[in-house]
Structure formats: C-alpha cells, structure tokens
Amino acid sequence: MLRSTGERINYPGATKSVFTEELAFEKHATSIPTYRAMDRQGVLAAAHDPKLPEDTLVKMYKGMVTLNVMDNILYDAQRQGRISFYMTNYGEEATHFGSSAALV
C-alpha cells in the first residue's frame, strides 16, 4: 500500500484520489493515487531533491521563461494566420528542461 500525504485532490472526477510521494504500482486500489514530488507550498520532498547547483537551476529557469515567451509569440502568429500550426508548451516547460538536463 502506498503511503499517502492524506491530502485529497480537488479536481473534477478525481475527488476520491489522494496525493502520494511514492512512485510505485498499486495492485488493489479503490482509486489511483496521484504522484507528486512537491507540495502546494512549493516544498520539495527530501527524497526527490536532485541537489543541482544554483547556476544550473538559474539556467534551466531562464530557459523555461524563454520557452514561455516564445510560446506566446508563436501562438499569436498562428492565431493571426502567419504560420499554419503551433502547439504550445504551457505548463509543460519543466518536463522538457528536466528531462533534457538529465541527458547532459
């Protein structure tokens, strides 16, 4: 059985699910727990802290902000008909930069 934080999810359709900081398969669950590494206050669970140097974190953050600005520009261009198709990365910036940082 996964250890949950006890905090329930407040999303439509997921009201029975609880948050967990353990990434594991659940065989006999009434509802699937929702995995998270950071709580609502932005505190990272100690087991999930990659202990990256501050300059690396600043570089990743600047890249995420740049991607967000480029998303706004390219999405506006697509809406104006200047380019035919563009899919935004809103809310997914960290997944791209986190996985690419692991490859470096």
C-alpha atoms as one frame of an Amber mdcrd trajectory, in Angstrom:
protein
   0.000   0.000   0.000   1.329   3.432  -0.917   1.908   5.979   1.808  -0.295
   8.981   1.071   0.026  12.513   2.371  -3.649  12.395   3.367  -4.433  15.459
   1.279  -7.279  14.850  -1.145  -7.351  16.085  -4.712  -9.755  18.867  -5.593
 -10.165  18.209  -9.335 -13.428  17.238 -11.035 -13.548  13.467 -11.477 -10.639
  12.795  -9.097 -12.207  13.598  -5.748 -11.518  10.128  -4.282  -7.809  10.190
  -5.108  -5.111  11.227  -2.624  -1.610  12.577  -3.236   1.398  10.327  -2.735
   5.151  10.987  -2.829   5.945   7.347  -3.557   6.209   6.239  -7.185   5.009
   2.637  -7.259   2.352   0.409  -8.786  -0.853  -0.090  -6.842  -2.487  -3.505
  -7.367  -5.694  -3.263  -5.361  -6.743   0.360  -5.030 -10.213   1.814  -4.942
  -8.787   4.926  -6.626  -5.405   5.576  -8.188  -3.211   7.878  -6.045  -1.799
  10.993  -7.697   2.000  11.198  -7.570   3.686  14.481  -6.754   7.157  15.493
  -5.622   6.264  18.998  -4.386   3.504  20.106  -2.046   1.158  23.088  -2.544
   3.594  25.420  -0.736   6.389  24.541  -3.192   8.372  22.441  -0.719  10.158
  19.580  -2.440  10.182  16.215  -0.678  13.749  15.494   0.501  13.881  12.188
  -1.389  13.215  13.999  -4.689  15.759  16.831  -4.351  18.337  16.433  -7.177
  20.762  18.789  -5.348  21.663  20.717  -8.510  23.980  23.741  -8.314  22.260
  27.139  -8.249  23.759  28.239 -11.586  22.261  25.159 -13.273  18.852  25.880
 -11.745  19.003  29.536 -12.875  19.959  28.436 -16.406  17.038  25.985 -16.516
  14.629  28.616 -15.177  15.754  31.174 -17.788  15.208  28.555 -20.481  11.696
  27.840 -19.218  10.848  31.549 -19.193  12.262  31.914 -22.727  10.158  28.978
 -23.913   7.059  30.579 -22.387   7.750  33.888 -24.186   8.357  32.047 -27.477
   5.083  30.161 -26.945   3.212  33.463 -26.660   4.845  34.856 -29.809   4.366
  31.738 -31.923   0.815  31.112 -30.676  -0.118  34.689 -31.607   1.477  34.201
 -35.038  -0.531  31.027 -35.544  -3.760  32.765 -34.494  -3.031  35.570 -36.982
  -2.525  33.061 -39.812   1.209  33.782 -40.220   2.116  30.148 -39.514  -0.121
  27.160 -40.150   0.269  25.189 -36.918   1.777  25.613 -33.471   1.250  23.574
 -30.313   2.046  25.379 -27.075   4.003  24.029 -24.108   2.084  25.899 -21.399
   2.602  24.173 -18.064   4.961  21.599 -19.549   8.183  23.617 -19.617   9.712
  21.818 -16.634   9.170  18.379 -18.192  11.208  19.394 -21.237  14.043  21.061
 -19.363  14.173  18.482 -16.567  14.465  15.536 -18.908  16.998  17.274 -21.134
  19.118  18.243 -18.089  19.291  14.573 -17.153  20.887  13.845 -20.539  23.680
  16.397 -20.159
